[in-house]
Amino acid sequence: MEDRGRYELLVMKTVKPIVRTASLDDLPVLLEFEQGLIDAERPMDPHIQSGNISYYSIEGFIRSNNSEVIVATLNDEIVASGYARILDDKH
């Protein structure tokens, strides 16, 4: 097991992630990520409905001029994602 940790550390040092703007082609993976997040949160929040639900429209964020969705890839596989939105001030 210790050798595996060294190998993973070596890979992390030699393989650099690529961060880029998400495209609609990334949507299936991003939706899978979202369901994974919801599945992880469900045991801690009894108000989350069962089945596939969505917290927000990832496709809408990708298409919007007021948001940016990014993905990080390693070896052409999406391994992380995030987003930012510009919202009007509520005050």
HTML snippet that shows the backbone in 3Dmol.js (N, CA, C, O; Angstrom):
<script src="https://3Dmol.org/build/3Dmol-min.js"></script>
<div id="view" style="width:600px;height:400px;position:relative"></div>
<script>
const pdb = `
ATOM      1  N   MET A   1       0.817  -1.191   0.000  1.00  0.00           N
ATOM      2  CA  MET A   1       0.000   0.000   0.000  1.00  0.00           C
ATOM      3  C   MET A   1       0.861   1.256   0.000  1.00  0.00           C
ATOM      4  O   MET A   1       0.512   2.250  -0.637  1.00  0.00           O
ATOM      5  N   GLU A   2       1.966   1.218   0.700  1.00  0.00           N
ATOM      6  CA  GLU A   2       2.849   2.371   0.758  1.00  0.00           C
ATOM      7  C   GLU A   2       3.409   2.704  -0.624  1.00  0.00           C
ATOM      8  O   GLU A   2       3.571   3.878  -0.958  1.00  0.00           O
ATOM      9  N   ASP A   3       3.706   1.681  -1.429  1.00  0.00           N
ATOM     10  CA  ASP A   3       4.212   1.915  -2.780  1.00  0.00           C
ATOM     11  C   ASP A   3       3.173   2.624  -3.649  1.00  0.00           C
ATOM     12  O   ASP A   3       3.520   3.454  -4.488  1.00  0.00           O
ATOM     13  N   ARG A   4       1.905   2.294  -3.444  1.00  0.00           N
ATOM     14  CA  ARG A   4       0.854   2.941  -4.224  1.00  0.00           C
ATOM     15  C   ARG A   4       0.831   4.446  -3.925  1.00  0.00           C
ATOM     16  O   ARG A   4       0.688   5.259  -4.838  1.00  0.00           O
ATOM     17  N   GLY A   5       0.969   4.807  -2.663  1.00  0.00           N
ATOM     18  CA  GLY A   5       1.006   6.221  -2.294  1.00  0.00           C
ATOM     19  C   GLY A   5       2.146   6.946  -2.971  1.00  0.00           C
ATOM     20  O   GLY A   5       1.975   8.068  -3.446  1.00  0.00           O
ATOM     21  N   ARG A   6       3.316   6.314  -3.021  1.00  0.00           N
ATOM     22  CA  ARG A   6       4.464   6.930  -3.707  1.00  0.00           C
ATOM     23  C   ARG A   6       4.182   7.090  -5.190  1.00  0.00           C
ATOM     24  O   ARG A   6       4.528   8.107  -5.790  1.00  0.00           O
ATOM     25  N   TYR A   7       3.546   6.069  -5.785  1.00  0.00           N
ATOM     26  CA  TYR A   7       3.217   6.129  -7.207  1.00  0.00           C
ATOM     27  C   TYR A   7       2.243   7.272  -7.471  1.00  0.00           C
ATOM     28  O   TYR A   7       2.435   8.046  -8.409  1.00  0.00           O
ATOM     29  N   GLU A   8       1.192   7.384  -6.646  1.00  0.00           N
ATOM     30  CA  GLU A   8       0.211   8.447  -6.832  1.00  0.00           C
ATOM     31  C   GLU A   8       0.855   9.821  -6.675  1.00  0.00           C
ATOM     32  O   GLU A   8       0.527  10.744  -7.420  1.00  0.00           O
ATOM     33  N   LEU A   9       1.754   9.964  -5.731  1.00  0.00           N
ATOM     34  CA  LEU A   9       2.452  11.231  -5.543  1.00  0.00           C
ATOM     35  C   LEU A   9       3.311  11.542  -6.759  1.00  0.00           C
ATOM     36  O   LEU A   9       3.356  12.688  -7.206  1.00  0.00           O
ATOM     37  N   LEU A  10       3.986  10.545  -7.294  1.00  0.00           N
ATOM     38  CA  LEU A  10       4.802  10.723  -8.490  1.00  0.00           C
ATOM     39  C   LEU A  10       3.929  11.159  -9.662  1.00  0.00           C
ATOM     40  O   LEU A  10       4.290  12.076 -10.398  1.00  0.00           O
ATOM     41  N   VAL A  11       2.785  10.508  -9.837  1.00  0.00           N
ATOM     42  CA  VAL A  11       1.879  10.877 -10.927  1.00  0.00           C
ATOM     43  C   VAL A  11       1.403  12.310 -10.749  1.00  0.00           C
ATOM     44  O   VAL A  11       1.346  13.069 -11.717  1.00  0.00           O
ATOM     45  N   MET A  12       1.059  12.689  -9.521  1.00  0.00           N
ATOM     46  CA  MET A  12       0.593  14.044  -9.270  1.00  0.00           C
ATOM     47  C   MET A  12       1.668  15.076  -9.596  1.00  0.00           C
ATOM     48  O   MET A  12       1.348  16.180 -10.034  1.00  0.00           O
ATOM     49  N   LYS A  13       2.913  14.738  -9.393  1.00  0.00           N
ATOM     50  CA  LYS A  13       3.996  15.678  -9.675  1.00  0.00           C
ATOM     51  C   LYS A  13       4.302  15.769 -11.162  1.00  0.00           C
ATOM     52  O   LYS A  13       4.783  16.800 -11.631  1.00  0.00           O
ATOM     53  N   THR A  14       4.031  14.704 -11.908  1.00  0.00           N
ATOM     54  CA  THR A  14       4.416  14.690 -13.313  1.00  0.00           C
ATOM     55  C   THR A  14       3.261  14.977 -14.263  1.00  0.00           C
ATOM     56  O   THR A  14       3.493  15.425 -15.386  1.00  0.00           O
ATOM     57  N   VAL A  15       2.030  14.733 -13.845  1.00  0.00           N
ATOM     58  CA  VAL A  15       0.870  14.975 -14.687  1.00  0.00           C
ATOM     59  C   VAL A  15       0.177  16.237 -14.194  1.00  0.00           C
ATOM     60  O   VAL A  15      -0.314  16.276 -13.066  1.00  0.00           O
ATOM     61  N   LYS A  16       0.135  17.241 -15.011  1.00  0.00           N
ATOM     62  CA  LYS A  16      -0.474  18.514 -14.638  1.00  0.00           C
ATOM     63  C   LYS A  16      -1.914  18.558 -15.156  1.00  0.00           C
ATOM     64  O   LYS A  16      -2.168  18.235 -16.316  1.00  0.00           O
ATOM     65  N   PRO A  17      -2.845  18.954 -14.305  1.00  0.00           N
ATOM     66  CA  PRO A  17      -4.219  19.079 -14.790  1.00  0.00           C
ATOM     67  C   PRO A  17      -4.343  20.245 -15.762  1.00  0.00           C
ATOM     68  O   PRO A  17      -3.612  21.231 -15.675  1.00  0.00           O
ATOM     69  N   ILE A  18      -5.265  20.110 -16.669  1.00  0.00           N
ATOM     70  CA  ILE A  18      -5.601  21.184 -17.597  1.00  0.00           C
ATOM     71  C   ILE A  18      -6.942  21.749 -17.157  1.00  0.00           C
ATOM     72  O   ILE A  18      -7.922  21.012 -17.044  1.00  0.00           O
ATOM     73  N   VAL A  19      -6.989  23.041 -16.908  1.00  0.00           N
ATOM     74  CA  VAL A  19      -8.227  23.717 -16.517  1.00  0.00           C
ATOM     75  C   VAL A  19      -8.722  24.489 -17.729  1.00  0.00           C
ATOM     76  O   VAL A  19      -7.980  25.252 -18.346  1.00  0.00           O
ATOM     77  N   ARG A  20      -9.992  24.274 -18.056  1.00  0.00           N
ATOM     78  CA  ARG A  20     -10.561  24.924 -19.241  1.00  0.00           C
ATOM     79  C   ARG A  20     -12.034  25.227 -19.018  1.00  0.00           C
ATOM     80  O   ARG A  20     -12.656  24.704 -18.094  1.00  0.00           O
ATOM     81  N   THR A  21     -12.573  26.064 -19.860  1.00  0.00           N
ATOM     82  CA  THR A  21     -14.004  26.362 -19.849  1.00  0.00           C
ATOM     83  C   THR A  21     -14.763  25.115 -20.300  1.00  0.00           C
ATOM     84  O   THR A  21     -14.379  24.453 -21.264  1.00  0.00           O
ATOM     85  N   ALA A  22     -15.830  24.813 -19.594  1.00  0.00           N
ATOM     86  CA  ALA A  22     -16.647  23.652 -19.952  1.00  0.00           C
ATOM     87  C   ALA A  22     -17.425  23.932 -21.232  1.00  0.00           C
ATOM     88  O   ALA A  22     -17.743  25.077 -21.553  1.00  0.00           O
ATOM     89  N   SER A  23     -17.717  22.870 -21.943  1.00  0.00           N
ATOM     90  CA  SER A  23     -18.549  22.964 -23.147  1.00  0.00           C
ATOM     91  C   SER A  23     -19.769  22.061 -22.965  1.00  0.00           C
ATOM     92  O   SER A  23     -19.841  21.273 -22.022  1.00  0.00           O
ATOM     93  N   LEU A  24     -20.708  22.189 -23.869  1.00  0.00           N
ATOM     94  CA  LEU A  24     -21.896  21.332 -23.796  1.00  0.00           C
ATOM     95  C   LEU A  24     -21.535  19.862 -23.938  1.00  0.00           C
ATOM     96  O   LEU A  24     -22.266  18.994 -23.459  1.00  0.00           O
ATOM     97  N   ASP A  25     -20.414  19.574 -24.592  1.00  0.00           N
ATOM     98  CA  ASP A  25     -19.957  18.178 -24.696  1.00  0.00           C
ATOM     99  C   ASP A  25     -19.621  17.585 -23.331  1.00  0.00           C
ATOM    100  O   ASP A  25     -19.642  16.365 -23.163  1.00  0.00           O
ATOM    101  N   ASP A  26     -19.312  18.440 -22.355  1.00  0.00           N
ATOM    102  CA  ASP A  26     -18.968  17.989 -21.004  1.00  0.00           C
ATOM    103  C   ASP A  26     -20.199  17.720 -20.145  1.00  0.00           C
ATOM    104  O   ASP A  26     -20.079  17.181 -19.045  1.00  0.00           O
ATOM    105  N   LEU A  27     -21.359  18.083 -20.626  1.00  0.00           N
ATOM    106  CA  LEU A  27     -22.577  18.025 -19.826  1.00  0.00           C
ATOM    107  C   LEU A  27     -22.860  16.650 -19.214  1.00  0.00           C
ATOM    108  O   LEU A  27     -23.222  16.600 -18.039  1.00  0.00           O
ATOM    109  N   PRO A  28     -22.722  15.539 -19.930  1.00  0.00           N
ATOM    110  CA  PRO A  28     -23.003  14.248 -19.296  1.00  0.00           C
ATOM    111  C   PRO A  28     -22.149  13.990 -18.047  1.00  0.00           C
ATOM    112  O   PRO A  28     -22.658  13.488 -17.045  1.00  0.00           O
ATOM    113  N   VAL A  29     -20.880  14.324 -18.101  1.00  0.00           N
ATOM    114  CA  VAL A  29     -20.000  14.127 -16.938  1.00  0.00           C
ATOM    115  C   VAL A  29     -20.376  15.097 -15.823  1.00  0.00           C
ATOM    116  O   VAL A  29     -20.392  14.715 -14.652  1.00  0.00           O
ATOM    117  N   LEU A  30     -20.677  16.342 -16.170  1.00  0.00           N
ATOM    118  CA  LEU A  30     -21.044  17.326 -15.153  1.00  0.00           C
ATOM    119  C   LEU A  30     -22.349  16.940 -14.456  1.00  0.00           C
ATOM    120  O   LEU A  30     -22.487  17.135 -13.248  1.00  0.00           O
ATOM    121  N   LEU A  31     -23.295  16.401 -15.204  1.00  0.00           N
ATOM    122  CA  LEU A  31     -24.549  15.938 -14.599  1.00  0.00           C
ATOM    123  C   LEU A  31     -24.304  14.731 -13.696  1.00  0.00           C
ATOM    124  O   LEU A  31     -24.952  14.587 -12.660  1.00  0.00           O
ATOM    125  N   GLU A  32     -23.381  13.875 -14.084  1.00  0.00           N
ATOM    126  CA  GLU A  32     -23.001  12.736 -13.240  1.00  0.00           C
ATOM    127  C   GLU A  32     -22.355  13.225 -11.945  1.00  0.00           C
ATOM    128  O   GLU A  32     -22.642  12.698 -10.871  1.00  0.00           O
ATOM    129  N   PHE A  33     -21.489  14.221 -12.043  1.00  0.00           N
ATOM    130  CA  PHE A  33     -20.888  14.829 -10.849  1.00  0.00           C
ATOM    131  C   PHE A  33     -21.980  15.377  -9.924  1.00  0.00           C
ATOM    132  O   PHE A  33     -21.938  15.170  -8.711  1.00  0.00           O
ATOM    133  N   GLU A  34     -22.959  16.079 -10.512  1.00  0.00           N
ATOM    134  CA  GLU A  34     -24.024  16.674  -9.711  1.00  0.00           C
ATOM    135  C   GLU A  34     -24.808  15.591  -8.964  1.00  0.00           C
ATOM    136  O   GLU A  34     -25.110  15.754  -7.782  1.00  0.00           O
ATOM    137  N   GLN A  35     -25.137  14.495  -9.640  1.00  0.00           N
ATOM    138  CA  GLN A  35     -25.875  13.419  -8.978  1.00  0.00           C
ATOM    139  C   GLN A  35     -25.031  12.784  -7.875  1.00  0.00           C
ATOM    140  O   GLN A  35     -25.566  12.396  -6.837  1.00  0.00           O
ATOM    141  N   GLY A  36     -23.720  12.675  -8.089  1.00  0.00           N
ATOM    142  CA  GLY A  36     -22.837  12.158  -7.045  1.00  0.00           C
ATOM    143  C   GLY A  36     -22.849  13.044  -5.816  1.00  0.00           C
ATOM    144  O   GLY A  36     -22.852  12.549  -4.689  1.00  0.00           O
ATOM    145  N   LEU A  37     -22.856  14.347  -6.026  1.00  0.00           N
ATOM    146  CA  LEU A  37     -22.922  15.302  -4.919  1.00  0.00           C
ATOM    147  C   LEU A  37     -24.250  15.166  -4.180  1.00  0.00           C
ATOM    148  O   LEU A  37     -24.279  15.121  -2.951  1.00  0.00           O
ATOM    149  N   ILE A  38     -25.336  15.101  -4.924  1.00  0.00           N
ATOM    150  CA  ILE A  38     -26.667  14.972  -4.320  1.00  0.00           C
ATOM    151  C   ILE A  38     -26.761  13.660  -3.541  1.00  0.00           C
ATOM    152  O   ILE A  38     -27.285  13.641  -2.427  1.00  0.00           O
ATOM    153  N   ASP A  39     -26.263  12.572  -4.112  1.00  0.00           N
ATOM    154  CA  ASP A  39     -26.284  11.274  -3.418  1.00  0.00           C
ATOM    155  C   ASP A  39     -25.490  11.324  -2.117  1.00  0.00           C
ATOM    156  O   ASP A  39     -25.876  10.702  -1.127  1.00  0.00           O
ATOM    157  N   ALA A  40     -24.388  12.060  -2.116  1.00  0.00           N
ATOM    158  CA  ALA A  40     -23.561  12.174  -0.906  1.00  0.00           C
ATOM    159  C   ALA A  40     -24.257  13.023   0.158  1.00  0.00           C
ATOM    160  O   ALA A  40     -24.095  12.769   1.351  1.00  0.00           O
ATOM    161  N   GLU A  41     -25.022  14.015  -0.257  1.00  0.00           N
ATOM    162  CA  GLU A  41     -25.690  14.904   0.686  1.00  0.00           C
ATOM    163  C   GLU A  41     -27.012  14.349   1.212  1.00  0.00           C
ATOM    164  O   GLU A  41     -27.466  14.741   2.288  1.00  0.00           O
ATOM    165  N   ARG A  42     -27.626  13.446   0.466  1.00  0.00           N
ATOM    166  CA  ARG A  42     -28.948  12.931   0.821  1.00  0.00           C
ATOM    167  C   ARG A  42     -29.018  12.355   2.241  1.00  0.00           C
ATOM    168  O   ARG A  42     -29.981  12.652   2.948  1.00  0.00           O
ATOM    169  N   PRO A  43     -28.048  11.546   2.698  1.00  0.00           N
ATOM    170  CA  PRO A  43     -28.145  11.002   4.060  1.00  0.00           C
ATOM    171  C   PRO A  43     -28.117  12.084   5.147  1.00  0.00           C
ATOM    172  O   PRO A  43     -28.580  11.846   6.263  1.00  0.00           O
ATOM    173  N   MET A  44     -27.585  13.253   4.836  1.00  0.00           N
ATOM    174  CA  MET A  44     -27.480  14.319   5.826  1.00  0.00           C
ATOM    175  C   MET A  44     -28.646  15.300   5.775  1.00  0.00           C
ATOM    176  O   MET A  44     -28.790  16.143   6.661  1.00  0.00           O
ATOM    177  N   ASP A  45     -29.478  15.192   4.742  1.00  0.00           N
ATOM    178  CA  ASP A  45     -30.595  16.123   4.584  1.00  0.00           C
ATOM    179  C   ASP A  45     -31.842  15.367   4.139  1.00  0.00           C
ATOM    180  O   ASP A  45     -31.972  15.037   2.960  1.00  0.00           O
ATOM    181  N   PRO A  46     -32.750  15.091   5.053  1.00  0.00           N
ATOM    182  CA  PRO A  46     -33.949  14.306   4.708  1.00  0.00           C
ATOM    183  C   PRO A  46     -34.901  15.033   3.761  1.00  0.00           C
ATOM    184  O   PRO A  46     -35.848  14.422   3.266  1.00  0.00           O
ATOM    185  N   HIS A  47     -34.677  16.308   3.500  1.00  0.00           N
ATOM    186  CA  HIS A  47     -35.561  17.068   2.622  1.00  0.00           C
ATOM    187  C   HIS A  47     -35.218  16.903   1.139  1.00  0.00           C
ATOM    188  O   HIS A  47     -35.983  17.340   0.279  1.00  0.00           O
ATOM    189  N   ILE A  48     -34.090  16.285   0.834  1.00  0.00           N
ATOM    190  CA  ILE A  48     -33.711  16.078  -0.573  1.00  0.00           C
ATOM    191  C   ILE A  48     -34.545  14.929  -1.125  1.00  0.00           C
ATOM    192  O   ILE A  48     -34.540  13.827  -0.577  1.00  0.00           O
ATOM    193  N   GLN A  49     -35.256  15.194  -2.207  1.00  0.00           N
ATOM    194  CA  GLN A  49     -36.125  14.192  -2.821  1.00  0.00           C
ATOM    195  C   GLN A  49     -35.317  13.005  -3.336  1.00  0.00           C
ATOM    196  O   GLN A  49     -34.127  13.134  -3.621  1.00  0.00           O
ATOM    197  N   SER A  50     -35.963  11.861  -3.453  1.00  0.00           N
ATOM    198  CA  SER A  50     -35.296  10.676  -4.004  1.00  0.00           C
ATOM    199  C   SER A  50     -35.263  10.783  -5.530  1.00  0.00           C
ATOM    200  O   SER A  50     -35.962  11.603  -6.125  1.00  0.00           O
ATOM    201  N   GLY A  51     -34.442   9.944  -6.143  1.00  0.00           N
ATOM    202  CA  GLY A  51     -34.309   9.939  -7.595  1.00  0.00           C
ATOM    203  C   GLY A  51     -33.364  11.012  -8.083  1.00  0.00           C
ATOM    204  O   GLY A  51     -32.699  11.683  -7.293  1.00  0.00           O
ATOM    205  N   ASN A  52     -33.311  11.165  -9.391  1.00  0.00           N
ATOM    206  CA  ASN A  52     -32.451  12.185 -10.005  1.00  0.00           C
ATOM    207  C   ASN A  52     -33.112  13.547  -9.873  1.00  0.00           C
ATOM    208  O   ASN A  52     -34.213  13.773 -10.374  1.00  0.00           O
ATOM    209  N   ILE A  53     -32.424  14.444  -9.196  1.00  0.00           N
ATOM    210  CA  ILE A  53     -32.880  15.829  -9.096  1.00  0.00           C
ATOM    211  C   ILE A  53     -31.729  16.729  -9.528  1.00  0.00           C
ATOM    212  O   ILE A  53     -30.599  16.276  -9.709  1.00  0.00           O
ATOM    213  N   SER A  54     -32.035  17.994  -9.685  1.00  0.00           N
ATOM    214  CA  SER A  54     -31.007  18.961 -10.077  1.00  0.00           C
ATOM    215  C   SER A  54     -31.071  20.137  -9.135  1.00  0.00           C
ATOM    216  O   SER A  54     -32.155  20.616  -8.802  1.00  0.00           O
ATOM    217  N   TYR A  55     -29.910  20.607  -8.702  1.00  0.00           N
ATOM    218  CA  TYR A  55     -29.842  21.812  -7.893  1.00  0.00           C
ATOM    219  C   TYR A  55     -29.945  23.060  -8.764  1.00  0.00           C
ATOM    220  O   TYR A  55     -30.474  24.084  -8.331  1.00  0.00           O
ATOM    221  N   TYR A  56     -29.439  22.973  -9.986  1.00  0.00           N
ATOM    222  CA  TYR A  56     -29.415  24.111 -10.883  1.00  0.00           C
ATOM    223  C   TYR A  56     -29.226  23.605 -12.307  1.00  0.00           C
ATOM    224  O   TYR A  56     -28.957  22.422 -12.519  1.00  0.00           O
ATOM    225  N   SER A  57     -29.364  24.490 -13.272  1.00  0.00           N
ATOM    226  CA  SER A  57     -29.222  24.117 -14.674  1.00  0.00           C
ATOM    227  C   SER A  57     -27.771  24.302 -15.116  1.00  0.00           C
ATOM    228  O   SER A  57     -27.349  25.411 -15.443  1.00  0.00           O
ATOM    229  N   ILE A  58     -27.029  23.228 -15.122  1.00  0.00           N
ATOM    230  CA  ILE A  58     -25.632  23.307 -15.560  1.00  0.00           C
ATOM    231  C   ILE A  58     -25.571  23.744 -17.024  1.00  0.00           C
ATOM    232  O   ILE A  58     -24.716  24.544 -17.404  1.00  0.00           O
ATOM    233  N   GLU A  59     -26.474  23.218 -17.834  1.00  0.00           N
ATOM    234  CA  GLU A  59     -26.506  23.627 -19.242  1.00  0.00           C
ATOM    235  C   GLU A  59     -26.757  25.128 -19.349  1.00  0.00           C
ATOM    236  O   GLU A  59     -26.130  25.811 -20.158  1.00  0.00           O
ATOM    237  N   GLY A  60     -27.670  25.635 -18.536  1.00  0.00           N
ATOM    238  CA  GLY A  60     -27.946  27.069 -18.532  1.00  0.00           C
ATOM    239  C   GLY A  60     -26.727  27.876 -18.128  1.00  0.00           C
ATOM    240  O   GLY A  60     -26.466  28.937 -18.696  1.00  0.00           O
ATOM    241  N   PHE A  61     -25.973  27.379 -17.144  1.00  0.00           N
ATOM    242  CA  PHE A  61     -24.741  28.068 -16.731  1.00  0.00           C
ATOM    243  C   PHE A  61     -23.730  28.093 -17.871  1.00  0.00           C
ATOM    244  O   PHE A  61     -23.075  29.110 -18.098  1.00  0.00           O
ATOM    245  N   ILE A  62     -23.601  26.984 -18.584  1.00  0.00           N
ATOM    246  CA  ILE A  62     -22.641  26.921 -19.699  1.00  0.00           C
ATOM    247  C   ILE A  62     -23.031  27.911 -20.791  1.00  0.00           C
ATOM    248  O   ILE A  62     -22.169  28.560 -21.384  1.00  0.00           O
ATOM    249  N   ARG A  63     -24.328  28.023 -21.055  1.00  0.00           N
ATOM    250  CA  ARG A  63     -24.807  28.905 -22.123  1.00  0.00           C
ATOM    251  C   ARG A  63     -24.856  30.382 -21.718  1.00  0.00           C
ATOM    252  O   ARG A  63     -24.885  31.258 -22.583  1.00  0.00           O
ATOM    253  N   SER A  64     -24.865  30.660 -20.428  1.00  0.00           N
ATOM    254  CA  SER A  64     -25.065  32.026 -19.940  1.00  0.00           C
ATOM    255  C   SER A  64     -23.826  32.909 -20.105  1.00  0.00           C
ATOM    256  O   SER A  64     -22.690  32.447 -20.005  1.00  0.00           O
ATOM    257  N   ASN A  65     -24.081  34.183 -20.360  1.00  0.00           N
ATOM    258  CA  ASN A  65     -22.998  35.168 -20.386  1.00  0.00           C
ATOM    259  C   ASN A  65     -22.639  35.637 -18.984  1.00  0.00           C
ATOM    260  O   ASN A  65     -21.627  36.311 -18.794  1.00  0.00           O
ATOM    261  N   ASN A  66     -23.467  35.284 -17.993  1.00  0.00           N
ATOM    262  CA  ASN A  66     -23.245  35.718 -16.614  1.00  0.00           C
ATOM    263  C   ASN A  66     -22.713  34.614 -15.714  1.00  0.00           C
ATOM    264  O   ASN A  66     -22.748  34.736 -14.490  1.00  0.00           O
ATOM    265  N   SER A  67     -22.231  33.560 -16.304  1.00  0.00           N
ATOM    266  CA  SER A  67     -21.645  32.477 -15.505  1.00  0.00           C
ATOM    267  C   SER A  67     -20.506  31.830 -16.282  1.00  0.00           C
ATOM    268  O   SER A  67     -20.395  31.961 -17.501  1.00  0.00           O
ATOM    269  N   GLU A  68     -19.683  31.141 -15.544  1.00  0.00           N
ATOM    270  CA  GLU A  68     -18.547  30.418 -16.135  1.00  0.00           C
ATOM    271  C   GLU A  68     -18.462  29.067 -15.454  1.00  0.00           C
ATOM    272  O   GLU A  68     -18.400  28.980 -14.228  1.00  0.00           O
ATOM    273  N   VAL A  69     -18.458  28.019 -16.253  1.00  0.00           N
ATOM    274  CA  VAL A  69     -18.268  26.659 -15.742  1.00  0.00           C
ATOM    275  C   VAL A  69     -16.899  26.211 -16.218  1.00  0.00           C
ATOM    276  O   VAL A  69     -16.571  26.322 -17.399  1.00  0.00           O
ATOM    277  N   ILE A  70     -16.112  25.708 -15.296  1.00  0.00           N
ATOM    278  CA  ILE A  70     -14.773  25.226 -15.660  1.00  0.00           C
ATOM    279  C   ILE A  70     -14.648  23.751 -15.288  1.00  0.00           C
ATOM    280  O   ILE A  70     -15.336  23.253 -14.397  1.00  0.00           O
ATOM    281  N   VAL A  71     -13.762  23.078 -15.987  1.00  0.00           N
ATOM    282  CA  VAL A  71     -13.436  21.690 -15.672  1.00  0.00           C
ATOM    283  C   VAL A  71     -11.927  21.548 -15.612  1.00  0.00           C
ATOM    284  O   VAL A  71     -11.188  22.266 -16.285  1.00  0.00           O
ATOM    285  N   ALA A  72     -11.489  20.613 -14.798  1.00  0.00           N
ATOM    286  CA  ALA A  72     -10.075  20.237 -14.760  1.00  0.00           C
ATOM    287  C   ALA A  72      -9.990  18.822 -15.312  1.00  0.00           C
ATOM    288  O   ALA A  72     -10.774  17.949 -14.938  1.00  0.00           O
ATOM    289  N   THR A  73      -9.036  18.605 -16.201  1.00  0.00           N
ATOM    290  CA  THR A  73      -8.879  17.282 -16.800  1.00  0.00           C
ATOM    291  C   THR A  73      -7.479  16.751 -16.554  1.00  0.00           C
ATOM    292  O   THR A  73      -6.506  17.502 -16.484  1.00  0.00           O
ATOM    293  N   LEU A  74      -7.408  15.447 -16.426  1.00  0.00           N
ATOM    294  CA  LEU A  74      -6.140  14.706 -16.399  1.00  0.00           C
ATOM    295  C   LEU A  74      -6.254  13.624 -17.448  1.00  0.00           C
ATOM    296  O   LEU A  74      -7.197  12.833 -17.432  1.00  0.00           O
ATOM    297  N   ASN A  75      -5.307  13.585 -18.353  1.00  0.00           N
ATOM    298  CA  ASN A  75      -5.336  12.586 -19.426  1.00  0.00           C
ATOM    299  C   ASN A  75      -6.683  12.581 -20.143  1.00  0.00           C
ATOM    300  O   ASN A  75      -7.236  11.517 -20.420  1.00  0.00           O
ATOM    301  N   ASP A  76      -7.207  13.760 -20.442  1.00  0.00           N
ATOM    302  CA  ASP A  76      -8.467  13.950 -21.165  1.00  0.00           C
ATOM    303  C   ASP A  76      -9.702  13.461 -20.409  1.00  0.00           C
ATOM    304  O   ASP A  76     -10.762  13.304 -21.014  1.00  0.00           O
ATOM    305  N   GLU A  77      -9.592  13.218 -19.112  1.00  0.00           N
ATOM    306  CA  GLU A  77     -10.734  12.824 -18.289  1.00  0.00           C
ATOM    307  C   GLU A  77     -11.042  13.959 -17.322  1.00  0.00           C
ATOM    308  O   GLU A  77     -10.146  14.477 -16.655  1.00  0.00           O
ATOM    309  N   ILE A  78     -12.311  14.342 -17.249  1.00  0.00           N
ATOM    310  CA  ILE A  78     -12.709  15.390 -16.313  1.00  0.00           C
ATOM    311  C   ILE A  78     -12.628  14.835 -14.903  1.00  0.00           C
ATOM    312  O   ILE A  78     -13.240  13.815 -14.587  1.00  0.00           O
ATOM    313  N   VAL A  79     -11.858  15.524 -14.052  1.00  0.00           N
ATOM    314  CA  VAL A  79     -11.665  15.068 -12.677  1.00  0.00           C
ATOM    315  C   VAL A  79     -12.206  16.059 -11.649  1.00  0.00           C
ATOM    316  O   VAL A  79     -12.305  15.729 -10.467  1.00  0.00           O
ATOM    317  N   ALA A  80     -12.557  17.265 -12.084  1.00  0.00           N
ATOM    318  CA  ALA A  80     -13.090  18.270 -11.170  1.00  0.00           C
ATOM    319  C   ALA A  80     -13.830  19.324 -11.986  1.00  0.00           C
ATOM    320  O   ALA A  80     -13.605  19.479 -13.186  1.00  0.00           O
ATOM    321  N   SER A  81     -14.722  20.047 -11.299  1.00  0.00           N
ATOM    322  CA  SER A  81     -15.451  21.115 -11.973  1.00  0.00           C
ATOM    323  C   SER A  81     -15.833  22.179 -10.957  1.00  0.00           C
ATOM    324  O   SER A  81     -15.788  21.954  -9.747  1.00  0.00           O
ATOM    325  N   GLY A  82     -16.208  23.336 -11.471  1.00  0.00           N
ATOM    326  CA  GLY A  82     -16.666  24.415 -10.622  1.00  0.00           C
ATOM    327  C   GLY A  82     -17.349  25.454 -11.481  1.00  0.00           C
ATOM    328  O   GLY A  82     -17.284  25.419 -12.709  1.00  0.00           O
ATOM    329  N   TYR A  83     -18.010  26.384 -10.800  1.00  0.00           N
ATOM    330  CA  TYR A  83     -18.664  27.441 -11.558  1.00  0.00           C
ATOM    331  C   TYR A  83     -18.697  28.726 -10.746  1.00  0.00           C
ATOM    332  O   TYR A  83     -18.555  28.716  -9.523  1.00  0.00           O
ATOM    333  N   ALA A  84     -18.886  29.811 -11.443  1.00  0.00           N
ATOM    334  CA  ALA A  84     -19.079  31.125 -10.827  1.00  0.00           C
ATOM    335  C   ALA A  84     -20.188  31.824 -11.599  1.00  0.00           C
ATOM    336  O   ALA A  84     -20.318  31.666 -12.812  1.00  0.00           O
ATOM    337  N   ARG A  85     -20.987  32.603 -10.867  1.00  0.00           N
ATOM    338  CA  ARG A  85     -22.071  33.361 -11.501  1.00  0.00           C
ATOM    339  C   ARG A  85     -21.999  34.816 -11.076  1.00  0.00           C
ATOM    340  O   ARG A  85     -21.642  35.130  -9.940  1.00  0.00           O
ATOM    341  N   ILE A  86     -22.337  35.688 -11.990  1.00  0.00           N
ATOM    342  CA  ILE A  86     -22.466  37.111 -11.670  1.00  0.00           C
ATOM    343  C   ILE A  86     -23.943  37.363 -11.410  1.00  0.00           C
ATOM    344  O   ILE A  86     -24.787  37.128 -12.274  1.00  0.00           O
ATOM    345  N   LEU A  87     -24.245  37.847 -10.203  1.00  0.00           N
ATOM    346  CA  LEU A  87     -25.632  38.123  -9.833  1.00  0.00           C
ATOM    347  C   LEU A  87     -25.791  39.593  -9.508  1.00  0.00           C
ATOM    348  O   LEU A  87     -24.842  40.256  -9.089  1.00  0.00           O
ATOM    349  N   ASP A  88     -26.998  40.095  -9.705  1.00  0.00           N
ATOM    350  CA  ASP A  88     -27.289  41.480  -9.319  1.00  0.00           C
ATOM    351  C   ASP A  88     -27.252  41.598  -7.794  1.00  0.00           C
ATOM    352  O   ASP A  88     -27.605  40.665  -7.073  1.00  0.00           O
ATOM    353  N   ASP A  89     -26.822  42.750  -7.329  1.00  0.00           N
ATOM    354  CA  ASP A  89     -26.813  43.041  -5.905  1.00  0.00           C
ATOM    355  C   ASP A  89     -28.252  43.077  -5.404  1.00  0.00           C
ATOM    356  O   ASP A  89     -29.124  43.668  -6.042  1.00  0.00           O
ATOM    357  N   LYS A  90     -28.495  42.443  -4.263  1.00  0.00           N
ATOM    358  CA  LYS A  90     -29.856  42.395  -3.722  1.00  0.00           C
ATOM    359  C   LYS A  90     -30.186  43.596  -2.853  1.00  0.00           C
ATOM    360  O   LYS A  90     -31.305  43.691  -2.350  1.00  0.00           O
ATOM    361  N   HIS A  91     -29.262  44.502  -2.665  1.00  0.00           N
ATOM    362  CA  HIS A  91     -29.499  45.676  -1.799  1.00  0.00           C
ATOM    363  C   HIS A  91     -29.972  46.857  -2.594  1.00  0.00           C
ATOM    364  O   HIS A  91     -30.219  47.923  -2.029  1.00  0.00           O
TER     365      HIS A  91
END
`;
const viewer = $3Dmol.createViewer("view");
viewer.addModel(pdb, "pdb");
viewer.setStyle({}, {cartoon: {color: "spectrum"}});
viewer.zoomTo();
viewer.render();
</script>
